[in-house]
Amino acid sequence: MVQHIRPLQLKNWLDTVRGHGSPVVLDVREPSELAAASIKADGFELITIPMGVIPPRLSELDPNQPVACLCHHGGRSMQVANFLEAHGFKHVVNIAGGINAWSAEIDPSVPRY
């Protein structure tokens, strides 16, 4: 079962998975959403692949890397996290509350939309 973490918990999660490869935050929002608001990579690699094209682009992701999935509020990213786990990804979490919570908890300069 995929674990939910709040944006404030991401740093702790990153610290726990460092021995499993370079961690990734996978932003699964659409390009128009990325243009409205985005996060800065800090201690992780930021990869953006819209949810609808994850299946055909799955080979772009390493199942051995820890992946934290992000979307607007956490619903789409949870679906992607479950999909990744079902396809052999061992260290996957969902960032609960998405970029909206990121703005509230981590970086208020990230626009809320």
C-alpha positions in Angstrom: 0.0 0.0 0.0 1.3 3.4 -1.0 2.2 5.7 1.9 0.9 9.3 2.0 3.3 12.0 3.2 2.7 15.7 3.7 5.1 18.1 2.0 6.6 18.9 5.4 7.5 15.2 5.7 9.3 15.0 2.4 12.7 15.9 3.7 12.5 13.1 6.3 11.3 10.6 3.7 14.2 11.7 1.4 16.7 11.0 4.2 15.3 7.5 4.8 15.5 6.5 1.1 18.9 7.9 0.2 20.5 4.5 0.3 18.1 3.3 -2.4 19.2 5.6 -5.2 18.8 9.3 -6.1 15.2 10.3 -5.1 12.8 11.8 -7.6 9.7 14.0 -7.2 7.4 13.1 -10.1 5.1 15.9 -10.9 2.1 14.4 -12.9 0.2 17.6 -13.6 -0.6 18.9 -17.0 1.7 21.5 -18.8 -0.8 24.3 -18.2 -0.7 23.5 -14.4 3.1 23.5 -14.5 3.1 26.9 -16.1 0.9 28.2 -13.3 3.0 26.8 -10.4 6.0 24.6 -9.9 8.3 23.6 -7.1 12.1 23.9 -7.0 14.2 20.7 -6.8 15.9 20.7 -3.4 17.6 17.4 -2.5 15.8 15.5 -5.2 15.4 15.3 -9.0 12.2 16.9 -10.3 10.7 15.0 -13.3 7.5 16.2 -15.0 5.4 13.6 -16.8 1.6 14.2 -17.1 -0.5 11.4 -15.6 -2.1 10.5 -18.9 1.2 9.6 -20.5 2.8 7.7 -17.6 2.2 4.2 -19.0 3.9 4.8 -22.4 6.7 6.7 -20.7 7.2 4.3 -17.8 10.6 3.3 -19.1 11.9 6.9 -18.4 11.6 6.1 -14.7 13.9 3.8 -12.7 12.0 1.3 -10.5 15.0 1.3 -8.1 14.8 5.0 -7.5 12.6 6.4 -4.7 9.7 8.3 -6.2 7.4 10.8 -4.5 4.4 11.6 -6.7 2.9 15.2 -6.8 -0.1 16.7 -8.4 -2.5 19.6 -7.6 -4.3 18.1 -4.5 -3.0 14.5 -4.3 -5.6 12.5 -6.1 -3.9 12.0 -9.5 -0.5 11.5 -7.8 -2.0 8.8 -5.7 -3.3 6.9 -8.7 0.2 7.2 -10.3 1.9 6.1 -7.1 -0.4 3.0 -7.1 0.4 2.3 -10.7 4.1 2.6 -10.1 3.9 0.3 -7.1 1.9 -2.3 -9.2 4.7 -2.1 -11.8 7.5 -3.0 -9.4 8.6 0.4 -7.9 9.6 -0.4 -4.3 10.0 3.1 -2.8 6.9 5.2 -3.8 5.0 7.7 -1.8 2.2 10.2 -2.6 2.6 13.8 -1.5 -0.8 14.3 0.1 -2.3 17.7 -0.6 -0.2 18.2 -3.7 1.3 21.5 -4.8 -1.5 23.3 -3.0 -0.2 21.9 0.3 3.3 22.5 -0.8 2.5 26.2 -1.1 0.9 26.3 2.3 3.5 24.2 4.2 6.9 24.7 2.4 7.0 27.6 0.0 4.3 30.3 0.0 5.8 31.9 -3.1 4.4 28.9 -5.1 1.1 30.2 -6.5 -2.1 28.5 -5.5 -4.6 27.9 -8.2 
